[in-house]
Amino acid sequence: MIRFLLRFIGLWLLAAGFIFVVYDGTKSIAANSLLLTKVNDVWSNVNQASLVALKPMLDKYSTTLWDPGMTTLLDQPIALALGVLGALLLLIGRKKKPLIGYGR
């Protein structure tokens, strides 16, 4: 059941990443330059309060978690972030290969 859920969420994240690739592609064609949507932009549009609350929470543990760590992740393109996260969930949730012969 958990593997199914991980694969299901992974496929949805890959689909969302592909949608953002198409979205960024059409914006780039219209603007005649490369335009990428960042994770920070999408997160602030979806829920600004949680993004603002994340900095004090991470600063409570260590200041390096926010400045080089989280800001680097927030500056990445959303299509890349969703694609990597979706692929990771698919790899974690994949079915085990059956043993052939005497594997034990």
N, C-alpha and C positions, 0 to 999 in steps of 0.2 A: 504494500500500500504506500509506503514512504517512497519507494523508487518510482512508482507511478506519479506521485505528487511532484517529485523533483523533476521528472521528465516533462510533465505537463507545464509546470511553471517555466522550465527552461525553454520549451518551445514557444511559449507566449512571449518570453523576453526576447528571443531571437526574432520573432515576428515584429515586435515593437521596434527593435533595432533596425530591421529592414524598412519599416515605415519611416523612421527618422532618416535613413539613407536617402529614400525617395524625396522626403521633405527638404532635406538639405540640398539635394541635387537640383530640385526645381527652383529653390531660392538662388542657388549659385548660377544656374543658367539665366535666370531673370536679371540678376545683378551683374552678370558677366565677370564675376570673380568668385573665389572660393569662400563660401560662408558655411560655418559649422555651428550647430546648436550645442552649447556646453551643458554639462550636468547641472551646474549652478543655475543657469537660466531656467531649466525645466523644473528643478526643485523649488526655486523661488516662486515660479508661477503656480505650482501645485499646492505648496504649503510653506509659506514664508516663515511662519512662527516656529516650525520645527527646525528649519535651517538656522535661524537666529539662536535657538536654544541649544543647538549642537556645540557651538564654540565654548560656552562656559562649562558644559559637561565634559568636553575633552580636555580643557585647560585644568580641570580639577585633578586629572591623572598626570598629565605631562604637557608642557607647552609645545614640545616638538610634535605632538600628535596633530595639532591643528595647523601650524604654519607650514612646515614642508610636507607633512603627510596628507592632511585632508584637503588643503588648497590645491595640491597637485591633482588629486582625484576629481575635485570639482571643476577643474579647468579642462578636463578631457572631453572629447565629443561624446554626446549621449549615445550615438549609434555604436561607437566602440565599446563603451561601458556596458550597454545592454547586451551586445553580442558576446563579450567576454564572460559576463555573468551567466548568460543563458547557456553558453557552451560548457562552462564549468558545472552548472547544475545537470546538464545532460550527461556529462562524464561521470559525475558522482552517482547518478541514478540509473546508469546503464545496467543491463542484465549481465549476470556472471556467465562466463563461458563454461559450457559443460566439460567435465573431465573426460578425457579420452584415455582409455587403457587403465593402467595402474598408477594413478597419480599420487596415491597416498602411501 
